[in-house]
Structures are given as C-alpha cells and as structure tokens.
Amino acid sequence: DGLFSKFMDINTLEDYYTILQVQTSEYWETHYSFDKASKKTIKKISKPFVDLLLINTIIPLKFIFLKHQGKLEEASILNIIQQIKPEKNSIISKFSKLKIKGRNAFETQALLQLKNEYCTNNKCLKCAIGNTLLQEN
C-alpha cells in the first residue's frame, strides 16, 4: 500500500534497496510456469535490476512529480543516482574502449545522452569527444 508515496519520500539508495527486496510467493519457488513443478529456488529481484528500475523509471518519475509539486530538490536526486553503480551495456562498453569511463549511473546516463544527441545524429564536430577523436586520427 502507498508504494508511490513511499518512492516519493525515500531519499537514500539503501532505502530503495530495502523497499524493493521482494521475492515470489511460495508457489513460484517451485514453478517457472503454471502446473509444472521445478526444482525449488528462491527468486527475488537483484540489485542490478533494482538499479535499472531506479535509473529508468523511479528517479525520472520522482523528478517530474516533485517538479510538478514545486518540491524538487535536485541535489537529493543527483545524490542517489551518483551512488548507483555504472550501467553495463553495449554503448557504455564502446565508450570504455575509447578510454571514456563512467564512474556511476549519473555519468553513464550522460554518456548515453551524448551518444543519442551527437553520435547518432553525426554531430561529431559539435561534440568535444568527437572533436578529440577526429583530431587524433
């Protein structure tokens, strides 16, 4: 009950991890699909999955909700996203090969935005990273 309100009130990463520590019911511990029993395993949400939920859903929702309410404190939201480990995906891996590493989720989100705004639109000359790479070659 009141999950949305709880998400809006939380201000620490650990509190998000705590509230999202959920697991399946007993039935699903012995099933992957209906009416077909399987070996018993505890199924729960992993921390990396919680991180993705926070980065892509909860934090943006909290930002826009608090902004709409006139209660936005950017520092607390930035503090949370800066505590989350950097994302791991193919785009971030390509930046890593160029020796550009994100130290946290805030920085990897910035790299994804750079890729979408500059690389995808072939605006290399308008990008500091693109300019540097072109000058090296």
Secondary structure in CASP SS format (residue, H / E / C, confidence):
PFRMAT SS
TARGET T0000
AUTHOR 0000-0000-0000
METHOD secondary structure of the structure
MODEL  1
D C 1.00
G C 1.00
L H 1.00
F H 1.00
S H 1.00
K H 1.00
F H 1.00
M H 1.00
D H 1.00
I C 1.00
N C 1.00
T C 1.00
L H 1.00
E H 1.00
D H 1.00
Y H 1.00
Y H 1.00
T H 1.00
I H 1.00
L C 1.00
Q C 1.00
V C 1.00
Q E 1.00
T C 1.00
S C 1.00
E H 1.00
Y H 1.00
W H 1.00
E H 1.00
T C 1.00
H E 1.00
Y E 1.00
S E 1.00
F C 1.00
D C 1.00
K E 1.00
A E 1.00
S C 1.00
K C 1.00
K C 1.00
T C 1.00
I C 1.00
K C 1.00
K E 1.00
I C 1.00
S C 1.00
K H 1.00
P H 1.00
F H 1.00
V H 1.00
D H 1.00
L H 1.00
L H 1.00
L H 1.00
I H 1.00
N H 1.00
T H 1.00
I H 1.00
I H 1.00
P H 1.00
L H 1.00
K H 1.00
F H 1.00
I H 1.00
F H 1.00
L H 1.00
K H 1.00
H H 1.00
Q H 1.00
G C 1.00
K C 1.00
L C 1.00
E C 1.00
E H 1.00
A H 1.00
S H 1.00
I H 1.00
L H 1.00
N H 1.00
I H 1.00
I H 1.00
Q H 1.00
Q H 1.00
I C 1.00
K C 1.00
P C 1.00
E C 1.00
K C 1.00
N C 1.00
S H 1.00
I H 1.00
I H 1.00
S H 1.00
K H 1.00
F H 1.00
S H 1.00
K H 1.00
L C 1.00
K C 1.00
I C 1.00
K C 1.00
G C 1.00
R C 1.00
N C 1.00
A H 1.00
F H 1.00
E H 1.00
T H 1.00
Q H 1.00
A H 1.00
L H 1.00
L H 1.00
Q H 1.00
L H 1.00
K H 1.00
N H 1.00
E H 1.00
Y H 1.00
C H 1.00
T C 1.00
N C 1.00
N C 1.00
K C 1.00
C H 1.00
L H 1.00
K H 1.00
C C 1.00
A H 1.00
I H 1.00
G H 1.00
N H 1.00
T H 1.00
L H 1.00
L H 1.00
Q H 1.00
E H 1.00
N C 1.00
END
